[in-house]
Amino acid sequence: MFPAQAAAMAMQTLGDLKGFYELPEALWTAFTSVAGDPGEDLKLLAILPQPVIAAALERALLPDGSPLSAV
């Protein structure tokens, strides 16, 4: 799940991180439409409190209107 330390240290932007985990753009767009878009700044995403992240994930909808799912 987690990258090797060398690979993790090489990641400098959210784009790097999303690419490593192969995050679909539709999922990212659903999340950022609720939580706000941090651009490429990892620090802006990292400082969001856990309740804000959880609430955004609960409210986010995919383009077809379906909610996000852990499955």
VMD Tcl script that draws the C-alpha trace (Angstrom):
set ca {
  {0.00 0.00 0.00}
  {2.72 2.46 0.93}
  {5.55 3.18 -1.49}
  {9.16 2.48 -0.68}
  {10.81 5.35 1.17}
  {12.85 6.39 -1.87}
  {9.72 6.47 -4.06}
  {7.77 8.39 -1.42}
  {10.53 10.97 -1.00}
  {10.56 11.55 -4.77}
  {6.87 12.56 -4.75}
  {6.66 16.33 -4.63}
  {3.13 17.08 -5.85}
  {-0.37 15.71 -5.55}
  {-0.08 14.70 -9.18}
  {2.85 12.46 -8.27}
  {0.85 10.87 -5.46}
  {-2.31 10.42 -7.54}
  {-0.24 8.89 -10.32}
  {1.48 6.44 -7.98}
  {-1.84 5.20 -6.61}
  {-3.52 5.39 -10.05}
  {-6.37 7.47 -8.60}
  {-9.15 7.86 -11.19}
  {-9.80 11.49 -12.07}
  {-13.56 11.05 -11.47}
  {-12.90 10.13 -7.83}
  {-10.55 13.05 -7.29}
  {-13.00 15.46 -8.92}
  {-15.86 14.15 -6.75}
  {-13.78 14.69 -3.60}
  {-12.44 18.13 -4.55}
  {-15.88 19.39 -5.60}
  {-16.88 19.04 -1.93}
  {-13.61 19.58 -0.04}
  {-12.01 22.14 -2.35}
  {-9.09 21.71 -4.70}
  {-5.65 22.00 -3.11}
  {-4.04 22.26 -6.55}
  {-0.65 20.58 -6.39}
  {0.11 21.52 -2.78}
  {0.37 18.43 -0.57}
  {0.41 20.61 2.55}
  {-3.06 22.02 1.85}
  {-4.50 18.53 1.70}
  {-2.49 17.32 4.71}
  {-3.78 20.05 7.04}
  {-7.46 19.21 6.51}
  {-8.84 17.82 9.78}
  {-10.03 14.22 9.70}
  {-13.71 15.20 10.24}
  {-13.53 17.46 7.16}
  {-12.07 14.62 5.06}
  {-14.71 12.19 6.31}
  {-17.56 14.62 5.67}
  {-16.29 15.38 2.17}
  {-16.04 11.67 1.36}
  {-19.59 11.11 2.63}
  {-20.99 13.97 0.50}
  {-18.97 13.44 -2.69}
  {-20.82 12.18 -5.76}
  {-19.44 10.65 -8.95}
  {-20.48 12.13 -12.31}
  {-23.35 9.60 -12.55}
  {-24.70 10.79 -9.17}
  {-23.61 7.74 -7.21}
  {-21.78 8.18 -3.90}
  {-18.19 7.14 -3.35}
  {-17.74 3.60 -2.07}
  {-14.88 1.81 -0.38}
  {-15.65 -1.25 -2.50}
}
mol new
graphics top color blue
foreach p $ca { graphics top sphere $p radius 0.5 }
foreach p [lrange $ca 0 end-1] q [lrange $ca 1 end] { graphics top cylinder $p $q radius 0.2 }
display resetview
